[in-house]
Amino acid sequence: MSRLFPDVFRNPAIRASMIAIFTFGMAGAMTAPYRSIVGIRELGLSDGLYSFLAFASAAVNVVISVLLGNLADRLGEYRSAMIGACLFGIVGYGMIYAFPSAAIFAVSALLPMPIYGALNSLLFANARAAMQGMSRNDMVTANSGVRAMISLSWVLIPGITGLVLSGASSMLPAYLFAGLSCVLCQGIILFALPKRVGTEMGAAHHLTYLGALRQVVSPRISAHIAGVALITSTLHLNDALLPLIATGAAHGRLSDVGILVGIVALLEVVFIIVWSRIARKTG
């Protein structure tokens, strides 16, 4: 293949993982830029309650992601956990669209959506497992390609969603579109993602379930987790405040929110590609 499409992307597991991650990113890109607008302005949540829900949802997502990932490692395959997490996404987005209320929004934020959010790490872990045995350069290329897909989904989707719904009286249809994206992601997992033999992965994990959890909370690993948490917390805060500021104090439109988010995502893709080239030449 050409340098633009390296040979590593011919791998069915890598290719299907990239498409699944793109569709996963689509669901978030359709709703996350407008979540605070829906929750606060349309459904009547107070600023304090919305902030609490955001914190609680993130905390549940962290716990679920660790537990599900650890369980998948023990089982030796990620497919079952991914299918289950994707079902929660369909339910979570669907219930907000079908039964719009502050109570339903809160319930969805505290259970279905955090579980669906765990699909992110499961998809990346599944792709990482498919990279076993590759050369270092191929692994760097595949890893960068997989990571770029979620950013790529944020380049156009938020802006398109904002433009489509800019004349609508509500942003709730974005949750319908996100639910359909989850259905598409589920189809890719079920029918396009190659099955892996359970013992092929499971044999590589000699620790018990509780032993692996103890490693996660060990100072050596938890310090890295805390560092990543501090970085991503600023992104989550920006996600919540940007739409409210852009459509409030800045007197912008909903489409402006999507365009701003898309520009940032495009810069992320550029950086990922550049970093991939740097990583090939460094230790």
N, C-alpha and C positions, 0 to 999 in steps of 0.2 A: 504494500500500500504506500501512498505518498506520505511525506513527513507530516502533512496536516492530519492524516488519519493513520496513526501507527498500527502495526500489525497486532499489537496487544489487544486492540479493540475488536479483533475478530473473535476473541474468546467469548462463547455464548453467555457464560455466567457474568463476565464483566459488562458485556453489552446490555444484557437484560437488567443488571443492577443499575447501570447508568440511566436507563429509561425509567425504571421504577423510582429511582431517586428524583428524577425530573418531575414525575407526576406527583410524588410526595411533596416536593417543593411547590408545585402549582397550587395545591390546596392551601398551603400557608400563605403563598403570595396573593391569593385571591381574598383572603380574610384578614390576615394579621395587620396590614396597613390601615384597615378600617374597623378593627375590633373595638377600639376605644370609642369610636364614633357610634357604633351600634350599641355597645353596652351602656355608655353614659348618656348620649343624646337621644337615642331612639327607645331604649328600654328603661331608662330612668335610674340607672345605678348611680349612687353617689360616688364622688372621687375617692373617698376613703374605702368604700366597699369594693370598688373596682381594683384599687391598689392591693387590698387584702386578697382578693381572688387571684390576682396576677401572682402574688407571692406564694399563696397556697398551691396554685396550679403548678408553678415551677418546682416547688418542693416535692409535690407528688410525682411529677415527671422524673425528677432525679432518682427518687427511690424506686419507682417502677422500672426505669431504664436499667438500673444496676441489677435489680432482682431478675428481670426478664432476660437480660444479657447473660447473667450467671447461669440461669436455668437452661438457656439455649446452649451454652458451652457444655454443661453437664450432659444434656441430651445428645449433643454431637451434631445438631442441625438447627438452623435458624428459621426454616420454612414455617413450622407450626406457630412459632411466636409471632412471625411477621403477619401471617394470615389473621391471627387473633387481634393483633394491634390494629390492623387495617379495618377490621369490622367495627372496632370502637370508633374509628374516625368517621365511617359512614353514619353510624348512629349519632355521634356527637354533633357533626355538622347538620345532619338531617333534622334532629330534634329542635335545634335553634331556629331553623327555617320554618319547620312545620308548626311549632308551638312557641312563637316569639313572646317571651316574658322575662322579667328579671330573674325569677326563680329558675326557669329552665336554663337560662344563660349561666347562672351560678352552678347548677348541677352539672352541666356539660363541662364547665371550666374545671371542676374539681375531680371528675372521674373519667368520662370518655376521652376528652381531649388530651389530658396528660398521658393516658395509656397509648393513644394514637401517636403522641409525640415520641414515644419510645421507639417507634418504627424507624426513626432517623438513625439511631445508633445501631439498630439491628441490620438495616440495609447496608450501612458502611462496614459492619463486622462481617456480613456475608460476602461482600465484595473483597474484603481483606483476606478472608479464608480462601477465596478463589485465586488470590494472587500467590498462594504458597507454591514454591518451586520455581517462580519466575526469576529472571536475572534482576539485579538491582535496578538497572536502567528501565526495564520493562515495568517493574513494580512502581517506581517513581512516576512513570508516565501514566500507568493505570490509575494510581492513587490520585494524581492531579486531575485526570479526566473525570473520575467519579465525583470528586469534590466540586469541580467546576459546574457539574450538572445542576446542583441545587441552587447555585448562584445564578446560573443561566435562566432557570425558571423564574427568577425574580427580576430579570432584565425587562421583559415585555409584559408579563401577566398583570402586575399591579396597575400599570398604566392602562392596559386594555380594559381591565375590570372597572377602573375609575371612569373611563370614557363611555363604556357601555351603560353604566348605571348613573352617570352624571345627571341625567334628566329624570331619573326615577325618584320617587318620594321616599325610598328606603334603600339601604345597602344590604338588606337581608338576602336578596337573591344571590349575593356572593357566596353565602353559605350553601345554597343549593348547588352552585357551580363547584364548590369545594367538595361536596359530597359525591358528585359525579366523578370528580378527579380521583377520589378515594376508590370508587368502584373500578376505574380504569387501572389504578395501581394494583388493586387486588387481582384483577385479571392477569396482569403481567406476572405477578408473583405465582399465581396458580398455573398459568399455561406457558410462560416464556422462560421463567427462571429454572435452570436445571436443578434437579434434585441431587443432594449430596448424601452419600452413605453416612449414616449416623455414627458408626464406629470410627469412620475415617477422621472425624474431628474429635469425637469424645475421647478417643484413646490418648490424644495429646494432652488431656487435662487430667493430671494425676491428683490434684487437690480435691478435697470434699467441697460441697456447696458452702458450708459455713467457713471452711478454711479459705476459700476464695474471697468470701465477703470480708474476712479479717484482713486479707491483703489489701483490699480496697481502702479500708479505714486506717491502714498503717501509715505512719508519718511520711514514709518515702513516696507513697502514691497520693495520699490525701493532700499533700502540699501542692502537687501538680493540679489536682482537681480544684483546689481553692484558687489557684492562679487563673485557671481557665474560667472559673465562676466569676471572678472579679472582672475579667475582660468582657464576658458575655452579658453580665448584668447591665453594663452601660448600653449594650445594644438593645436589650429588652426595654430599658427605660426610654431609649430613643424611639423604639417602635410604638410605645404607648403615647408619648408626648408629641411626636412629629405630626400625626394627623390632626390632633386638636389644635396645635399652634398654627399649622399651615392653613386650616380652614377657619380658624378663629382670628387670632391677633394679626396674622399675615394676610387675611382676607383672600385666601386662595380657594380653588375649587377642588372637588374630589379627584378630578383627573390630575391635578398638580401633585397631589400626594403620591399617586402611582408613578408619575414621571420622576419625582425625586427619588423614590425607592428604587426605581429601575436604573437610574444613573449610578447610584451607589453599588448596586449589584453588578453592573457592567464593569465598574472599576475593580470589584472583587475578582471577576473572571480574568481580567488582565493581570492582576497581581498573582493569581494562582498559576497562570501560564508562565509568567516570569520566574516565580519561585521554583517551578518545576525544573526550569533550565539551570537555576542556581544549585538546586539540590543534587543534580546529576554530577556536579563538579566538586561537591563538598562531602565531608565525612558524615 
